[in-house]
């Protein structure tokens, strides 16, 4: 059928209607309805069947539980009977074994007791023999030594008499050679000290610079080169929040005598560098000072005191710089800093801090010496106990032989162990 024969025109509205679409729609609706009805019936059947299966499943579960319960009761009863039988059997066997073991232990105890008595008696006899042997050896040794000493004394007197005349002139000659050698040694030592004085000073300068750089990584440690006018190094103090808080000038001296001219020259170098504080590190203190202190506006200290002093001086510069920043236009900054650092109050504070460092170092060294002495004493005590224990074990082992159980820690290693 072609398309024209499937279309009709509505006499009322004149709209063209496709007969195939209408028929397809009607057939589709009818098939859908039938499908839904059949589907509903099948679902009802499945629901009923599922209910029946659920009931059957519950029934099976109940039956299985009953069977398991009955089986457990039967197994439990059988296990109980078996356990009672095993207990009786094990108890009988244990009583029999304990009886035999107890008898063996009694026999072994009696045997050990007799052996110990014999061992004690043998030990006592051996100690008696040892004492008698030692006394005899001491008597013989004393007599032999007396005779030997007498012969040695006579021989010594004879040799001394023979050699006295020969050695007198030679002794004088050797004495003169020794005196000449001593003078030569002193002269060489003096020359060596004079030649190494500059090297010693450079070593201390380097130690000061390395200490400052390691302790204060934020600061700038400027080395004054050899041949350049000035002291040894200049420390410019910096913090994480403040830059160029101040400067500390260091001079190092390592000689046998302190010279007063060092102070004036160092003060001139401080003014030339426009530094805030000057620290003179020396091996020998001025005649009027036995320890660190302020002399004519310059801090004088030893190398050990320098390690505590530099920390305190740096912290004081930071605090004063902070105070100056917060109190701007209230006085001359350089004057305030100089007045405080040269005051008696600041000197006492520095001395107190350095005394604390020195005392802590002394206490630490004393504690270390005490602990080493205690450890050495305990080590000797342990060695003594081990030595005596080994000797006693060897003596008993030599007397009783294999009757004494071996102690592996007190035995020599076997050949396999040595290999």
C-alpha positions in Angstrom: 0.0 0.0 0.0 1.5 3.4 -1.0 1.5 6.4 1.2 -1.4 8.2 -0.5 -3.9 5.4 0.2 -2.8 5.5 3.9 -3.7 9.2 4.4 -7.2 10.5 4.9 -8.5 14.0 5.2 -10.8 15.1 8.1 -14.1 16.4 6.6 -14.5 18.8 9.5 -11.1 20.4 10.0 -9.4 19.3 6.8 -6.3 17.9 8.6 -4.6 15.0 6.9 -4.4 11.9 9.2 -2.0 8.9 8.7 -4.0 5.7 9.2 -0.9 3.6 9.8 0.1 5.8 12.8 -3.3 5.4 14.3 -3.3 1.6 13.8 0.3 1.3 15.2 -0.6 3.3 18.2 -3.7 1.2 19.0 -1.8 -2.1 18.5 1.1 -0.8 20.7 -1.3 0.2 23.5 -3.0 -3.1 23.4 0.3 -5.1 23.5 1.6 -2.9 26.4 -1.5 -3.6 28.4 -1.3 -7.3 27.8 2.4 -7.3 28.8 1.7 -5.4 32.0 -1.1 -7.8 32.9 1.1 -10.8 32.3 4.0 -9.3 34.2 1.8 -8.5 37.2 0.6 -12.2 37.2 4.1 -13.5 37.0 5.3 -11.2 39.8 2.4 -12.4 42.0 3.4 -16.0 41.3 7.0 -15.2 42.1 6.1 -13.5 45.3 4.0 -16.5 46.4 6.8 -18.9 45.5 9.4 -16.7 47.4 7.1 -16.8 50.5 6.9 -20.6 50.3 10.7 -20.8 49.9 11.3 -18.5 52.8 9.1 -20.7 55.0 10.9 -23.8 53.9 14.3 -22.1 54.5 13.3 -21.2 58.1 12.2 -24.7 58.7 15.5 -26.1 57.4 17.4 -23.7 59.6 15.5 -24.9 62.7 16.0 -28.5 61.8 19.7 -28.0 61.2 20.1 -26.2 64.6 18.4 -29.1 66.3 20.6 -31.6 64.6 23.8 -29.6 65.5 22.7 -29.2 69.1 22.1 -33.0 69.4 25.4 -33.7 67.8 27.3 -31.3 70.1 25.6 -33.0 73.2 26.7 -36.4 71.9 30.3 -35.2 71.2 30.5 -33.5 74.6 29.5 -36.6 76.4 32.0 -38.7 74.5 34.8 -36.2 75.1 34.0 -36.1 78.8 34.3 -39.9 79.0 37.5 -39.8 77.0 38.9 -37.0 79.2 38.2 -38.9 82.4 39.9 -42.0 81.1 43.0 -40.0 80.0 43.2 -38.2 83.3 43.2 -41.5 85.2 45.8 -43.0 82.8 48.1 -39.9 82.9 47.8 -39.7 86.7 48.8 -43.3 87.1 51.8 -42.8 84.8 52.9 -39.6 86.5 52.7 -41.2 89.9 54.8 -44.1 88.7 57.4 -41.7 87.0 57.6 -39.4 90.1 58.2 -42.3 92.3 61.1 -43.5 90.2 62.4 -39.9 89.8 62.2 -39.3 93.5 64.1 -42.4 94.3 66.8 -41.4 91.7 67.0 -37.9 93.2 67.5 -39.3 96.7 70.2 -41.6 95.5 71.9 -38.8 93.6 71.6 -36.4 96.6 73.2 -39.0 98.9 76.0 -39.5 96.4 76.6 -35.7 96.0 76.6 -35.3 99.8 79.3 -37.9 100.2 81.3 -36.3 97.4 81.0 -32.9 98.9 82.2 -34.1 102.2 85.2 -35.8 100.6 85.8 -32.6 98.6 85.7 -30.4 101.7 88.1 -32.7 103.5 90.4 -32.8 100.5 90.3 -28.9 100.2 91.2 -28.6 103.9 94.1 -31.0 103.5 95.2 -29.2 100.3 95.1 -25.8 102.0 97.2 -27.2 104.9 99.8 -28.6 102.4 99.8 -25.2 100.6 100.5 -23.3 103.8 103.3 -25.7 104.8 104.7 -25.4 101.3 104.6 -21.6 101.3 106.2 -21.5 104.7 109.0 -23.8 103.6 109.5 -21.8 100.4 109.6 -18.5 102.3 112.3 -20.0 104.7 114.4 -21.3 101.8 114.0 -18.0 99.9 115.0 -15.9 102.9 118.1 -17.9 103.5 119.0 -17.8 99.8 118.4 -14.1 99.5 120.5 -13.4 102.6 123.5 -15.3 101.1 123.0 -13.7 97.7 122.8 -10.2 99.2 126.0 -10.8 101.2 127.8 -11.9 98.0 126.4 -9.0 96.0 127.4 -6.5 98.7 131.0 -7.9 98.8 131.2 -7.8 94.9 129.8 -4.3 94.8 132.3 -3.0 97.3 135.1 -4.6 95.3 133.9 -3.2 92.0 133.4 0.3 93.5 136.9 0.3 94.8 138.3 -0.7 91.5 136.3 1.7 89.5 136.5 4.7 91.8 139.9 5.8 90.6 139.1 5.2 87.0 135.7 7.0 87.0 136.6 10.2 89.0 138.3 11.9 86.1 135.7 10.6 83.6 132.9 11.9 85.8 134.4 15.4 85.9 134.6 15.3 82.1 131.0 14.2 81.7 129.9 16.8 84.2 131.5 19.5 82.1 130.0 18.1 78.9 126.6 18.1 80.5 127.0 21.7 81.7 128.0 22.8 78.2 125.1 20.8 76.7 122.7 22.5 79.1 123.9 26.0 78.1 123.6 25.1 74.4 120.1 23.8 75.0 119.0 26.9 76.8 120.4 29.1 74.0 118.6 27.1 71.4 115.4 27.2 73.4 115.7 31.0 73.8 116.2 31.4 70.0 113.3 29.1 69.3 111.0 31.0 71.6 112.0 34.3 70.0 111.4 32.8 66.5 108.1 31.3 67.4 106.6 34.3 69.2 105.1 35.7 66.1 103.6 32.3 65.2 102.1 31.9 68.7 100.5 35.3 68.4 99.0 34.4 65.0 97.6 31.2 66.4 95.7 33.1 69.1 94.5 35.7 66.6 93.1 32.9 64.5 91.5 31.2 67.5 89.8 34.5 68.5 88.4 35.0 65.0 87.2 31.4 64.7 85.5 31.5 68.1 83.7 34.8 67.3 82.6 33.5 63.8 81.3 30.3 65.3 79.4 31.8 68.2 78.0 34.8 66.4 77.2 33.9 62.8 75.1 37.1 62.2 78.1 39.4 63.1 80.8 40.5 60.7 84.3 39.5 61.8 86.8 41.6 59.9 90.4 40.5 60.0 93.1 43.2 60.1 95.7 41.9 57.6 99.4 41.7 58.4 101.2 44.9 57.6 98.0 47.0 57.9 97.8 49.5 60.7 95.6 48.6 63.6 94.8 45.7 66.0 93.9 42.1 65.0 90.1 41.9 64.3 87.0 44.0 64.4 83.6 42.6 65.3 80.5 44.4 64.0 77.4 43.3 65.9 74.2 42.5 64.0 70.9 40.9 65.1 68.0 39.6 63.1 66.1 42.9 63.7 68.9 45.4 64.1 72.0 46.1 61.9 75.3 47.6 63.0 74.5 47.8 66.7 78.1 48.5 67.6 81.7 47.3 67.1 84.2 45.5 69.4 87.9 45.7 68.6 90.2 42.8 69.6 94.0 42.8 70.1 96.0 39.6 70.8 99.3 39.4 72.8 101.3 36.4 73.7 104.6 37.4 75.4 106.2 36.9 78.7 105.9 40.5 80.0 103.0 42.9 79.8 103.9 46.3 78.4 102.0 49.5 79.5 102.5 51.0 76.0 100.1 48.4 74.6 97.1 50.2 76.2 97.8 53.6 74.7 98.5 52.2 71.2 95.4 50.1 71.4 93.3 53.1 72.4 94.7 55.0 69.5 93.7 52.1 67.2 90.2 52.0 68.7 89.7 55.8 68.0 91.0 55.4 64.5 88.5 52.6 63.8 85.8 54.4 65.7 85.1 51.2 67.7 82.9 51.2 70.8 84.8 48.7 73.0 88.4 47.4 73.0 89.4 44.0 74.3 93.1 43.1 74.9 93.5 39.3 75.1 96.9 38.5 76.7 98.7 35.5 78.3 100.3 37.8 81.0 98.2 40.3 83.0 99.4 43.7 84.1 101.3 43.9 87.4 98.3 45.5 89.2 95.7 42.9 87.9 95.5 39.2 88.7 92.5 38.6 86.6 90.2 40.2 83.9 89.3 43.8 84.4 89.0 47.3 82.9 92.3 49.2 82.6 92.4 52.8 81.3 89.1 52.2 79.3 90.3 48.9 77.7 89.1 45.5 78.8 92.1 43.2 79.6 91.5 39.4 79.9 93.0 36.0 79.2 91.9 33.8 76.3 89.7 31.6 78.6 88.1 34.8 80.1 87.6 36.2 76.6 85.1 33.5 75.7 82.7 34.7 78.4 83.6 38.4 78.2 82.8 38.7 74.4 79.3 37.3 74.9 78.5 39.8 77.7 80.0 42.8 75.8 78.0 41.9 72.7 74.7 41.6 74.6 75.4 44.9 76.4 75.9 46.7 73.0 72.7 45.2 71.7 70.7 46.3 74.8 72.2 49.8 74.7 71.6 50.2 71.0 67.9 49.2 71.5 67.6 51.7 74.3 69.1 54.4 72.2 66.7 53.7 69.3 63.7 53.9 71.6 65.0 57.1 73.2 66.1 59.0 70.2 67.4 62.6 70.7 67.8 62.0 74.5 71.6 62.2 74.6 74.8 61.4 72.8 74.7 57.8 71.7 78.5 57.3 71.8 78.7 58.9 75.3 75.9 56.7 76.8 77.6 53.6 75.4 81.0 54.6 76.6 79.9 55.7 80.0 78.1 52.4 80.7 80.8 50.1 79.4 83.5 51.9 81.4 81.4 52.1 84.6 82.2 50.1 87.8 78.7 48.5 87.7 79.3 47.0 84.3 82.8 45.7 85.4 81.2 43.9 88.4 78.6 42.4 86.1 81.2 41.1 83.7 83.4 39.7 86.5 80.4 37.9 88.1 79.5 36.3 84.8 83.1 35.2 84.0 83.4 33.9 87.6 80.3 31.8 87.0 81.7 30.4 83.8 85.1 29.6 85.5 83.5 27.9 88.5 81.2 25.8 86.2 84.3 24.7 84.2 86.2 23.8 87.4 83.3 21.9 88.8 82.9 20.0 85.6 86.6 19.0 85.5 86.4 17.9 89.2 83.4 15.7 88.5 85.1 14.1 85.5 88.2 13.3 87.7 86.0 11.9 90.5 84.0 9.7 88.1 87.2 8.4 86.4 88.6 7.5 89.9 85.4 5.6 90.8 85.3 3.7 87.5 88.9 2.7 87.9 88.3 1.5 91.4 85.3 -0.6 90.4 87.2 -2.1 87.5 90.0 -3.2 89.9 87.4 -4.7 92.3 85.8 -6.7 89.5 89.1 -7.9 88.2 90.0 -9.0 91.7 86.7 -10.9 92.2 87.1 -12.6 88.8 90.7 -13.6 89.4 89.9 -15.1 92.8 86.9 -16.9 91.5 88.9 -18.4 88.6 91.6 -19.5 91.0 89.1 -21.2 93.4 87.4 -22.9 90.5 90.7 -24.2 89.1 91.8 -25.5 92.5 88.5 -27.4 93.1 88.5 -28.6 89.5 92.0 -30.0 89.9 91.0 -31.9 93.1 87.5 -33.2 92.1 88.1 -33.6 88.4 84.9 -34.3 86.3 82.8 -34.6 89.5 82.4 -30.8 89.3 80.2 -29.4 86.6 82.1 -27.3 84.1 81.5 -23.5 83.9 82.0 -22.4 80.3 82.9 -18.8 81.3 85.8 -20.0 83.5 87.1 -22.6 81.0 89.7 -22.1 78.3 88.3 -22.1 74.8 88.3 -25.4 72.9 90.3 -26.0 69.7 87.2 -25.5 67.6 86.5 -22.2 69.4 90.1 -21.1 68.7 89.8 -22.0 65.0 
